[in-house]
Structures are given as structure tokens and as C-alpha cells.
Amino acid sequence: MEAIEFIRNYETYLYEIEQVVKPEHQSAIERLRENDPHDLVKPDTWFQGENNARGYVWGLFLHPADVYYGRGDAILKERERIKQMTLSRRKNRYFLQKLTPIT
């Protein structure tokens, strides 16, 4: 799935989340609606499939209970740590691949 399809389906993904979340927590969905989907993905972004794109949007969602119990900042920090580790791992793998001679 290309970025343009993701942008087209962004509202659908938010609607799916909205169906699951309790009415008193709809403000979290409204904050996600304020995000411009063009800012979330680069034009060359490609998702493996529909489920990966849907999972990306679900990953942006921070559950209201987590915020209420004070876990919101810790969850966001953990997500950022995992993201940095993943990027570092990919970069290392790329450089190792470039350094390895082809025989």
C-alpha cells in the first residue's frame, strides 16, 4: 500500500478506532483527527498491506486510561526508544551489507 492510499484511508482507520473507544474518551480521537495525514507519512512510504497501515494509525493512539494513570509519557518514551533502536539496527545492517564483499 502506497502513502497515497494510506492518506485516503486515514479517516476510515480513525472511524474504526472511534467504534471501539468509549464515548467519554472521544477527545483522543479528535486530537488524532487534527493530524494531517500528509504529515504522518512521506510520499515514498510504502506499507506491506492494509493491516500494517491500520496498525500504524493504532500506534499513534494513546489510550485514555494510560494518560489517566500517568503512563502516557512512559509509553511515548518507550515507543521513541524502540524506534531509535530499530533505526540504528537497520542502519548497522545496511552498512554491514555494504562492507561485506560479494563473492
N, C-alpha and C positions, 0 to 999 in steps of 0.2 A: 504494500500500500504506500503510495507516494504522499508527500506532505499535503498536496492539494486535496486529496481525498480525506485526509485527517481533518483539515480545516473545514471541509464540507460537512463532516460528521460530528464535529465538536459539540454542537448543540444536542445532538442525539445522545451522545455519551453523558452529557450533563443531565439530560432528562432521565436516563437510566439511574443515575445516582440519586436524583431527586425522588424517584419512586421508592427507594429503599430507606432514605433518611427520614427521621421523624419530623413532623411539621415544625416543631419548635426550633429545629436546627437548620432551617432553610436558609438562614443568613449565610451559612458557609457556602451553599450553592451559589448564592447571589455574588459572593466575592469571587468565585470561580468564573461566573458569567462576565465579570468586569475584565477578566484577562482577554486580550486579543489573541486568538489562536495563531495569528501570524507571528506573534512574539514568542510563542512556545516552541515552534519548530522552524528549522532553517528550510529554505526551498529544496535543498538536496537531501533532506531527511527521508529515509525510507523505512517503513515498518514491515516486519516479516509477514504480518497478517492483521486481520481485523482485531483479534484478541490482544495483540501487542499494542495497538493504538488505543484500544479501550483501557488497557492496563496502565498506559501512560497517563491518561486523564485521571483514573482512580488514584494513581500515585500522587497526583497534585492535591488530592483531597485529604485534609487533616480532620479526623473525626472530632466532633464537638466534645465528646467525653474526654478525649486526650487533652484538649485545651482546658477543660473544666478542672481536671485533676492535676494540671500542671505538667503534663508530659509532652506538650506540644513542642516546646523548644528543644527538648532532648531528642524527640523523634526527627525534627528537621536537621539537627546537628548530625545525628546518626546517618540520615539519608545523604547528607553532604559528604560525610566521611566515606561512606560506601561508594559514592560517585567518584570521589577523588582517587580512591584505591583502584577502582575499575579503570579509570582513565590512565592511571600510572601503569597498571598491568598491561593494558593494550599498547601503550607507548613502548614499554620494555619488550613486549613480544614483537612489535614491529621492528625495533632496532636489532633484536637478536636475529630476526629473519633476514634483515639486510646484511648483517655481518657474517652470516653463515654462507660459506662458499657453495655454489651449486656444482655438483659433480656429475 
